Amino acid sequence: MLGFGLDNLFTKSDSEFEAVQEFLGNITWINAGGCGVAALAMYRWLKKNNKLSKDTAFVYLDNDKWMHENNKKALETNDVEPTSCSHVALQHAKRYVDAEGEVNIRFRFQYKLRIESEAFVLASVNNINVWNPRFNRIQLVPFIAEQLGIDLSDIQLYRSDEHSFSYEY
């Protein structure tokens, strides 16, 4: 059992991963505050199913130089808190993908940061106050985890002004 609607999607999709993307792509506001969660969910699903490719990594895409530079510094030095970005995608099997399919990053984004650390992305996603609040984490993160059969229990669900993060990736 793959969960809500996924059994039927397999007959419509070319692959199980595309069915996962289709499921995520149909979630309200997934790309308005939920793209980091979606990228983590796709990554963890690929990992659980032994489908990670050699090039699989997270890609933070930005048009905001400050956010890009902050995340670059956080990744390199671990002395600043990672933040959100304009969009999170996965590089996987020589393509850039998100919950809605392949992403054309060439013309849409000025800055690209490749991130191989799942822990970094989790720390960024858990800096919840800098992500768009439209995506309803409280309701949707447990739903995504249940439907995909993955663990997302380490994703912070509630917004708070208090931060207690470790910056070791």
Secondary structure, DSSP 8 states (H G I E B T S, - for coil): ---TTHHHHHHHSSSHHHHHHHHHHTSTTTTTT-HHHHHHHHHHHHHHTT---TT-EEEEEES-HHHHHHHHHHHHHS-S-----SEEEEEETTEEEETTEE--HHHH-SEEEEE--HHHHHHHHT-GGGS-TTS-HHHHHHHHHHHHT---TTS--S--S--------
